[in-house]
Amino acid sequence: MPLTHKALLGFAFASADLLLEASAEGQITMALGAGEALAGSKDRTLEGADLFDFIAADDRGLVKMVFKGLGEGMRAGPINLRLASQDGEDRGACLSAFRLPQNSGAVSCVLTRAKAAKTAGPGGLHDRASFETAAVTILEHARARGLEVELAMVDVPGFEAAAQKAGEAEGAELRARLAAVIRSQSYGGGAAAGLGEDRFALLREGRETPQELSQRIARLLDLDPALGVAPVVQKVSASAELPPDHLLRALRYTMDGFLREGGANTAPADLSQAFERSVAQTMAEVSALGKRVEARDFALFFQPVVSLKGPARLHHHEALIRFGDQGAPFPMIRMAEEMDLVCALDSAVVDKALEHLNRRPDLILAVNLSGRSIGNPIFVTELARRVAANPGVKGRLMFELTESAAVGDLVQADRHLQSLRALGCEICLDDFGAGASSLAYLQQLHVDVVKFDGAFIRDLEHDSRGAAFVSQLVRMCAEMKVETLAEMVETPLVEEVIRKAGVHMAQGWLYGAAARDPAPYPLISAAAPAAPGRRRGAVDSWG
């Protein structure tokens, strides 16, 4: 039986709040249904209005690129977007679009009320971390619907250089256009990320070859050919039946390779293969790390920590681990924690610290311990035995409990910490404020010092609220008879702020970078805020 117009409308309204037709430029030529879904008001006449006026500013470019990319007979969506606010309230919608053949370029749209999409980063693009989290959820959702989804990585070499050359205003317009193009090709219009200069990742339904997608992106960008900017696309099938943690690992491995080598990277065929490669790579790295730990193939560097009671005087040094010329050691520490090597690594670091303390009777050191190590009874028993076997270090060895790995049993951890305190070792709670667990740690662990995370400290000279916050933290610690230490102190003005707040000790570039040889006692003079070429706010720690 042929469908009547009424039947077609009935089916359409069964799944939509508003049907409309618009020109390629966005002028609404026909609107049927609940107009308030778009306009926020029943009284407003939609026909003749500009569709893009009803779209939130951050999503207008996205919808324009969706329209621009629709060839005859092509469909796009559903796309989650935010509508322009009419009354100060965030409103969202789900948009599907279709360009009927031989309909003068008009676009038929179906609009359904939806929860307002969460705002991502600049241009509506995720950063890498938020993309990884969102991607796992999207892949599981798509898999449940039986959709074939792929991870596409887009390299646009030379684009940022062209945008900078174009000047501030035009360059900003070019960046916004590229972000809109990338989003318009992604699943739901919101599954795309900026991975750094000229590189992007997106999840999309698999319909085109990499060459076709590259040509589509180039056409939508519509750049001057003289600029020589040509997108390069790699695609990885995401249809593998992997659990969420495996999906996340496979995504990370794939993007790591892309970020290292760009379009020259040999991408895996699918996320299942990416996971297998990731496991093989990790096992090789773990084996190499295990050999380095066993051979003590690492160095300790020493960063000064000063007392602020009177003129800045050297109080102790923090012992920081360094693996050759690999720069920041945090990835190695994270891997050691995840692969159950961290106890062996912490034990090796303590051994080296004890060697330094026995050679230098004037030296006072703080050594980092992972939360996983302090929760291990065998590790703590052996650590206490080695400390007791070196009575000359009593009062000269401090342990900093890091938050890089969560402490599972705080009651047990506190018992372990108290056994170390009984041997004359002070305990410092590191990274205070960086994790959600900080207050719970302070409440349940009996410690001697709290080290404020550098994120609270380094910009205090420009942040009066931050200074007030630090003052309150110092007051709270004082009531608990706990001393305080501020890291990332980089300027005399920041030192002045933390002195006024009552902070007891400080650490950072103002007093010196980590060095192979500990600074001499007892007096230290303030150094330059940062060494030439060094990134401001760089962290000289392993946790």
Wavefront OBJ file of the C-alpha trace (Angstrom):
o trace
v 0.000 0.000 0.000
v 1.474 3.394 -0.977
v 2.135 5.778 1.910
v 0.060 8.959 1.995
v 1.448 12.370 2.907
v -0.418 12.117 6.204
v 1.153 8.752 6.935
v 4.630 10.113 6.174
v 4.040 13.059 8.464
v 2.778 10.730 11.167
v 5.925 8.629 11.017
v 8.099 11.763 11.036
v 6.394 13.314 14.058
v 6.548 10.003 15.899
v 10.293 10.583 16.263
v 10.665 14.356 15.969
v 9.473 17.623 17.481
v 10.025 19.798 14.437
v 10.386 19.245 10.708
v 11.855 22.011 8.626
v 13.374 22.701 5.266
v 16.134 25.254 4.784
v 18.198 26.600 1.943
v 21.913 25.819 1.776
v 22.478 29.263 3.322
v 20.220 28.408 6.278
v 17.008 30.307 5.465
v 14.023 28.343 6.752
v 11.503 27.829 3.936
v 9.129 25.454 5.709
v 8.513 24.494 9.348
v 6.058 21.941 10.739
v 5.598 20.911 14.343
v 6.570 22.347 17.690
v 8.384 25.541 16.755
v 9.222 26.235 20.372
v 11.649 23.290 20.219
v 13.858 25.548 18.128
v 12.753 29.084 18.907
v 11.832 28.684 22.561
v 8.505 30.373 21.875
v 5.260 29.270 20.225
v 4.642 32.786 18.975
v 7.665 33.071 16.746
v 7.187 32.450 13.029
v 10.046 30.311 11.773
v 9.499 30.483 8.029
v 11.809 33.087 6.537
v 14.068 33.131 9.593
v 17.752 32.169 9.578
v 18.219 28.690 11.061
v 21.710 29.537 12.261
v 20.346 32.317 14.474
v 18.753 29.597 16.604
v 22.016 27.651 17.026
v 24.453 28.478 19.855
v 27.444 30.429 18.544
v 29.933 27.623 19.269
v 27.896 25.157 17.172
v 26.949 27.338 14.195
v 30.128 26.494 12.300
v 29.448 22.808 12.878
v 25.944 22.966 11.365
v 27.137 25.103 8.455
v 29.798 22.521 7.628
v 27.246 19.722 7.918
v 25.063 21.540 5.366
v 28.032 22.286 3.130
v 29.131 18.667 3.148
v 25.776 17.235 2.117
v 25.731 16.097 -1.490
v 22.521 15.089 -3.207
v 21.001 12.030 -1.559
v 23.306 12.310 1.461
v 22.226 12.173 5.095
v 23.973 13.525 8.194
v 23.324 13.079 11.879
v 21.913 12.747 14.361
v 24.087 15.573 15.682
v 23.912 16.801 19.261
v 24.079 20.569 19.483
v 23.222 23.473 21.728
v 20.555 25.993 20.800
v 20.835 29.728 21.264
v 19.518 30.659 24.685
v 16.298 32.662 24.639
v 15.814 32.925 28.395
v 19.221 32.214 29.899
v 18.513 28.483 30.020
v 20.724 25.977 28.195
v 18.727 24.103 25.556
v 19.835 21.260 23.381
v 18.634 19.466 20.291
v 19.377 16.504 18.100
v 19.537 17.367 14.385
v 19.380 15.055 11.372
v 19.656 16.434 7.853
v 19.054 15.088 4.355
v 19.506 16.694 0.929
v 16.867 15.403 -1.475
v 17.976 15.063 -5.080
v 16.588 17.702 -7.448
v 15.250 19.904 -4.643
v 17.164 23.081 -5.514
v 19.817 22.364 -2.894
v 17.352 22.553 0.011
v 18.135 20.599 3.170
v 15.403 18.677 5.007
v 15.918 18.641 8.771
v 14.458 16.730 11.691
v 14.861 18.332 15.090
v 14.266 16.620 18.422
v 14.569 18.089 21.895
v 17.623 16.764 23.729
v 19.781 17.524 26.708
v 22.215 20.355 25.955
v 25.548 18.901 24.857
v 28.461 19.496 27.204
v 30.843 22.198 26.084
v 34.200 20.793 25.001
v 37.390 22.796 24.463
v 38.241 25.503 21.900
v 36.139 25.169 18.766
v 34.069 22.443 20.407
v 36.964 19.968 20.218
v 37.933 17.680 23.074
v 41.476 17.627 24.380
v 43.144 14.229 24.297
v 42.234 13.190 27.848
v 38.530 14.029 27.552
v 38.408 12.469 24.077
v 39.784 9.163 25.359
v 37.149 9.062 28.094
v 34.307 10.022 25.750
v 35.492 7.670 23.004
v 35.091 4.547 25.125
v 31.489 5.499 25.941
v 30.723 6.348 22.306
v 32.231 3.109 21.012
v 30.207 1.036 23.451
v 27.031 2.942 22.521
v 27.666 2.518 18.788
v 28.467 -1.165 19.229
v 25.169 -1.687 21.079
v 23.369 -0.148 18.094
v 25.224 -2.358 15.629
v 27.043 0.557 13.974
v 30.417 0.272 12.276
v 32.567 3.017 13.819
v 36.174 3.873 13.088
v 38.890 6.045 14.552
v 40.167 8.551 12.016
v 43.360 10.509 12.580
v 43.770 13.653 10.525
v 47.088 15.344 9.899
v 46.858 18.796 8.293
v 50.542 19.698 7.873
v 51.232 23.381 7.432
v 47.798 24.540 8.559
v 48.874 26.253 11.801
v 51.756 27.992 10.022
v 49.288 29.292 7.419
v 46.892 30.456 10.158
v 49.642 32.354 11.950
v 50.795 33.942 8.720
v 47.230 35.086 7.990
v 47.160 37.359 11.052
v 45.233 37.255 14.319
v 41.652 37.742 13.103
v 41.835 35.664 9.918
v 43.925 33.016 11.668
v 41.271 32.637 14.370
v 38.596 32.287 11.663
v 40.648 29.580 9.911
v 41.120 27.618 13.137
v 37.401 27.832 13.904
v 36.604 26.645 10.379
v 38.934 23.651 10.667
v 37.490 22.712 14.067
v 33.963 22.887 12.586
v 35.001 20.730 9.625
v 36.560 18.073 11.860
v 33.510 18.043 14.153
v 31.119 17.821 11.201
v 32.730 14.528 10.186
v 32.560 13.001 13.669
v 29.971 10.778 15.312
v 27.208 12.996 16.699
v 29.228 16.125 15.904
v 31.038 15.901 19.231
v 33.462 12.982 18.958
v 36.517 14.899 17.796
v 39.711 16.097 19.458
v 42.577 18.459 18.824
v 45.803 16.580 19.565
v 48.202 19.456 19.098
v 49.401 21.507 16.182
v 47.883 20.282 12.897
v 46.701 16.928 14.296
v 43.200 15.721 15.109
v 41.333 12.538 15.961
v 37.670 11.688 15.504
v 35.264 8.791 15.719
v 32.913 8.385 12.769
v 30.744 5.843 11.020
v 32.819 3.996 8.448
v 31.565 4.949 5.006
v 34.530 6.359 3.064
v 38.125 5.491 2.274
v 40.871 7.625 3.862
v 41.373 9.324 0.494
v 37.676 10.206 0.207
v 37.588 11.617 3.737
v 40.773 13.592 3.073
v 39.243 15.084 -0.083
v 36.010 15.903 1.756
v 37.886 17.742 4.528
v 39.954 19.658 1.957
v 36.801 20.657 0.054
v 35.038 21.865 3.192
v 38.091 23.823 4.324
v 38.234 25.499 0.916
v 41.736 26.884 1.402
v 43.826 28.647 -1.234
v 45.684 25.852 -3.127
v 48.792 28.028 -3.030
v 49.059 27.340 0.715
v 49.839 23.702 -0.023
v 47.755 22.452 2.921
v 46.503 18.942 2.190
v 44.898 16.751 4.886
v 46.291 13.240 5.385
v 43.906 10.701 6.923
v 44.536 7.367 8.626
v 41.670 5.117 9.673
v 41.511 2.327 12.230
v 38.475 0.082 12.507
v 36.894 0.308 15.957
v 34.490 -2.604 15.630
v 36.570 -4.986 17.770
v 34.777 -6.580 20.729
v 37.115 -5.237 23.409
v 36.230 -4.446 27.035
v 36.397 -0.750 28.033
v 39.860 -0.858 29.616
v 41.257 -2.595 26.518
v 39.551 -0.072 24.251
v 41.134 2.784 26.175
v 44.564 1.216 25.975
v 44.201 0.568 22.238
v 43.107 4.169 21.631
v 46.081 5.511 23.567
v 48.543 3.299 21.728
v 47.153 4.328 18.340
v 47.211 8.044 19.110
v 50.713 7.832 20.625
v 52.025 6.489 17.331
v 50.149 9.153 15.379
v 51.493 11.959 17.568
v 55.055 10.683 17.207
v 55.047 10.247 13.452
v 51.899 11.857 12.035
v 50.837 10.566 8.632
v 54.080 8.558 8.359
v 52.921 6.290 11.178
v 51.927 2.750 10.234
v 48.552 2.565 11.931
v 47.110 -0.761 13.099
v 44.297 -2.219 11.024
v 41.869 -2.149 13.949
v 41.733 -1.507 17.683
v 42.102 -5.216 18.421
v 45.468 -5.198 16.661
v 46.312 -1.912 18.409
v 45.665 -3.553 21.770
v 47.870 -6.513 20.913
v 50.680 -4.164 19.834
v 50.210 -2.119 22.998
v 50.520 -5.203 25.209
v 53.656 -6.336 23.372
v 55.187 -2.865 23.657
v 54.308 -2.626 27.352
v 55.807 -6.013 28.131
v 59.023 -5.012 26.379
v 59.106 -1.725 28.311
v 58.346 -3.479 31.599
v 61.145 -5.946 30.965
v 63.539 -3.104 30.203
v 62.409 -1.165 33.282
v 62.771 -4.263 35.471
v 66.340 -4.735 34.259
v 67.147 -1.068 34.929
v 65.721 -1.271 38.437
v 67.580 -4.492 39.162
v 70.825 -2.995 37.852
v 70.185 0.325 39.674
v 70.457 1.975 36.250
v 69.104 5.373 37.260
v 70.374 8.452 39.022
v 69.228 10.554 41.942
v 69.071 14.316 41.552
v 68.631 16.635 44.506
v 66.404 19.695 44.740
v 66.784 22.022 47.731
v 63.952 22.653 50.173
v 64.369 25.762 52.309
v 63.066 26.791 55.693
v 61.132 30.085 55.734
v 61.630 30.646 59.465
v 63.762 33.767 59.076
v 66.080 34.122 56.058
v 65.716 31.264 53.576
v 67.994 28.512 54.831
v 68.483 25.080 53.365
v 66.413 22.581 55.327
v 66.776 19.381 53.283
v 66.839 18.026 49.737
v 64.261 15.995 47.885
v 65.815 13.009 46.103
v 64.395 12.779 42.584
v 64.798 9.823 40.250
v 66.079 10.299 36.708
v 66.306 7.681 33.937
v 69.088 8.783 31.627
v 68.097 11.593 29.266
v 64.410 10.681 29.153
v 63.256 13.872 30.841
v 60.258 13.747 33.192
v 60.227 10.304 34.878
v 56.490 10.226 35.602
v 55.556 7.836 32.707
v 58.123 5.324 33.969
v 56.794 5.610 37.522
v 53.218 5.203 36.330
v 54.187 2.087 34.397
v 56.032 0.715 37.433
v 52.905 1.229 39.540
v 50.604 -0.363 36.992
v 52.904 -3.369 36.450
v 53.704 -4.031 40.138
v 57.321 -2.915 39.821
v 56.990 0.141 42.017
v 57.955 -1.598 45.276
v 61.198 -2.768 43.684
v 61.804 0.719 42.279
v 61.058 2.471 45.592
v 63.351 -0.009 47.360
v 66.174 0.721 44.905
v 65.730 4.485 45.367
v 65.872 4.129 49.155
v 69.085 2.088 48.843
v 70.727 4.854 46.799
v 69.472 7.502 49.225
v 70.963 5.577 52.161
v 74.293 5.446 50.335
v 74.271 9.251 49.958
v 73.264 9.761 53.594
v 76.047 7.502 54.848
v 78.625 9.367 52.742
v 77.381 12.820 53.805
v 76.646 13.060 57.559
v 75.293 16.618 57.051
v 72.784 15.575 54.379
v 69.011 15.413 55.019
v 66.914 13.741 52.316
v 63.252 13.268 51.445
v 62.451 10.202 49.339
v 59.182 9.547 47.491
v 57.150 6.422 48.211
v 54.197 5.314 46.119
v 50.855 4.698 47.794
v 51.093 1.126 46.533
v 54.422 0.599 48.262
v 53.266 1.974 51.604
v 50.261 -0.351 51.447
v 52.486 -3.426 51.008
v 53.330 -5.039 54.410
v 56.335 -6.947 53.028
v 57.818 -3.792 51.506
v 57.321 -1.734 54.681
v 58.805 -4.468 56.913
v 61.897 -4.692 54.726
v 62.159 -0.891 54.510
v 62.008 -0.591 58.310
v 64.709 -3.276 58.618
v 67.064 -1.369 56.285
v 66.448 1.950 58.046
v 67.098 0.319 61.439
v 70.326 -1.175 60.058
v 71.568 2.367 59.326
v 71.220 4.163 62.683
v 73.337 7.061 61.433
v 70.462 8.267 59.219
v 68.030 8.715 62.097
v 66.427 12.153 61.846
v 67.899 12.687 58.348
v 65.508 10.613 56.219
v 61.986 11.753 55.346
v 59.456 9.850 53.235
v 57.009 11.650 50.939
v 53.791 9.721 50.291
v 52.707 10.522 46.729
v 49.180 10.425 45.305
v 50.240 8.983 41.945
v 48.623 5.722 43.080
v 45.744 5.640 45.545
v 46.145 4.146 49.002
v 43.559 1.408 49.371
v 43.541 0.775 53.146
v 44.249 4.025 55.014
v 44.171 2.363 58.450
v 46.814 -0.153 57.424
v 48.839 2.565 55.647
v 48.851 4.672 58.809
v 50.181 1.724 60.839
v 52.985 1.350 58.322
v 53.796 5.065 58.403
v 53.904 5.090 62.200
v 56.397 2.228 62.187
v 58.675 4.395 60.053
v 58.131 7.445 62.274
v 59.139 5.337 65.261
v 62.533 4.844 63.563
v 63.056 8.623 63.361
v 61.741 9.195 59.830
v 59.395 12.105 59.260
v 56.440 11.608 56.899
v 55.338 14.180 54.318
v 51.992 14.017 52.517
v 52.891 15.004 48.949
v 50.696 16.590 46.240
v 48.156 17.874 48.766
v 45.151 19.266 46.925
v 45.920 17.580 43.597
v 43.605 14.617 44.181
v 40.151 14.122 45.617
v 41.611 11.918 48.340
v 43.837 14.588 49.928
v 41.522 15.527 52.806
v 40.809 11.880 53.609
v 44.548 11.211 53.732
v 45.150 14.144 56.050
v 42.275 13.104 58.278
v 43.369 9.477 58.673
v 47.148 9.526 58.255
v 49.346 10.949 61.020
v 52.035 12.903 59.183
v 54.620 15.555 60.020
v 54.519 17.715 56.886
v 51.977 18.530 54.175
v 53.335 19.602 50.791
v 50.931 21.840 48.847
v 50.639 20.927 45.175
v 52.361 23.420 42.875
v 49.139 24.131 40.978
v 47.997 26.146 44.026
v 51.310 27.913 44.503
v 52.977 29.052 41.303
v 50.480 31.818 40.405
v 49.742 33.113 43.906
v 51.159 36.558 43.161
v 48.201 37.107 40.791
v 45.555 35.194 42.758
v 44.236 36.754 45.972
v 41.639 34.001 46.409
v 44.358 31.393 46.090
v 46.407 33.160 48.752
v 43.412 33.150 51.101
v 42.890 29.445 50.393
v 46.517 28.621 51.231
v 46.251 30.667 54.450
v 43.265 28.589 55.521
v 45.093 25.350 54.725
v 48.078 26.476 56.793
v 45.775 27.315 59.702
v 44.085 23.909 59.474
v 47.456 22.122 59.431
v 48.694 24.193 62.376
v 45.731 23.048 64.455
v 46.754 19.471 63.641
v 50.393 20.250 64.538
v 51.504 19.558 60.971
v 54.102 21.702 59.181
v 53.578 22.911 55.611
v 55.728 22.991 52.482
v 54.959 24.806 49.209
v 56.389 23.574 45.906
v 56.804 25.462 42.600
v 57.883 28.676 44.295
v 59.346 30.544 41.333
v 59.386 34.248 42.206
v 60.129 36.405 45.260
v 56.521 37.646 45.177
v 55.186 34.108 45.563
v 57.615 33.559 48.425
v 56.299 36.719 50.068
v 52.707 35.452 49.762
v 53.438 32.057 51.304
v 55.496 33.659 54.091
v 52.527 35.847 54.989
v 50.325 32.738 54.942
v 52.640 31.093 57.448
v 54.024 28.294 55.252
v 57.051 26.724 56.944
v 59.115 25.484 53.966
v 59.417 26.093 50.234
v 60.780 24.360 47.144
v 61.095 25.523 43.553
v 63.121 27.287 40.899
v 63.583 30.346 43.100
v 65.952 28.305 45.256
v 67.453 26.022 42.661
v 66.759 23.226 40.205
v 67.391 19.561 40.869
v 71.096 18.810 40.474
v 73.399 15.805 40.638
v 75.172 17.208 43.676
v 73.245 18.510 46.706
v 73.560 22.250 47.399
v 75.817 23.122 50.361
v 74.543 23.807 53.863
v 73.512 25.936 55.714
v 72.638 29.032 53.654
v 71.069 29.249 50.223
v 70.399 32.411 48.227
v 67.382 32.914 45.985
v 68.152 32.050 42.374
v 66.587 33.297 39.140
v 62.922 32.317 38.690
v 63.749 29.838 35.937
v 66.674 28.679 33.870
v 66.808 29.960 30.254
v 64.641 27.914 27.959
v 62.990 26.053 30.810
v 59.207 25.886 30.842
v 57.692 27.922 33.641
v 55.981 25.664 36.116
v 58.070 22.605 35.240
v 57.870 20.042 38.007
v 61.088 18.523 39.290
v 59.573 15.489 40.957
v 58.629 11.951 40.091
v 55.113 12.027 41.474
l 1 2 3 4 5 6 7 8 9 10 11 12 13 14 15 16 17 18 19 20 21 22 23 24 25 26 27 28 29 30 31 32 33 34 35 36 37 38 39 40 41 42 43 44 45 46 47 48 49 50 51 52 53 54 55 56 57 58 59 60 61 62 63 64 65 66 67 68 69 70 71 72 73 74 75 76 77 78 79 80 81 82 83 84 85 86 87 88 89 90 91 92 93 94 95 96 97 98 99 100 101 102 103 104 105 106 107 108 109 110 111 112 113 114 115 116 117 118 119 120 121 122 123 124 125 126 127 128 129 130 131 132 133 134 135 136 137 138 139 140 141 142 143 144 145 146 147 148 149 150 151 152 153 154 155 156 157 158 159 160 161 162 163 164 165 166 167 168 169 170 171 172 173 174 175 176 177 178 179 180 181 182 183 184 185 186 187 188 189 190 191 192 193 194 195 196 197 198 199 200 201 202 203 204 205 206 207 208 209 210 211 212 213 214 215 216 217 218 219 220 221 222 223 224 225 226 227 228 229 230 231 232 233 234 235 236 237 238 239 240 241 242 243 244 245 246 247 248 249 250 251 252 253 254 255 256 257 258 259 260 261 262 263 264 265 266 267 268 269 270 271 272 273 274 275 276 277 278 279 280 281 282 283 284 285 286 287 288 289 290 291 292 293 294 295 296 297 298 299 300 301 302 303 304 305 306 307 308 309 310 311 312 313 314 315 316 317 318 319 320 321 322 323 324 325 326 327 328 329 330 331 332 333 334 335 336 337 338 339 340 341 342 343 344 345 346 347 348 349 350 351 352 353 354 355 356 357 358 359 360 361 362 363 364 365 366 367 368 369 370 371 372 373 374 375 376 377 378 379 380 381 382 383 384 385 386 387 388 389 390 391 392 393 394 395 396 397 398 399 400 401 402 403 404 405 406 407 408 409 410 411 412 413 414 415 416 417 418 419 420 421 422 423 424 425 426 427 428 429 430 431 432 433 434 435 436 437 438 439 440 441 442 443 444 445 446 447 448 449 450 451 452 453 454 455 456 457 458 459 460 461 462 463 464 465 466 467 468 469 470 471 472 473 474 475 476 477 478 479 480 481 482 483 484 485 486 487 488 489 490 491 492 493 494 495 496 497 498 499 500 501 502 503 504 505 506 507 508 509 510 511 512 513 514 515 516 517 518 519 520 521 522 523 524 525 526 527 528 529 530 531 532 533 534 535 536 537 538 539 540 541 542 543
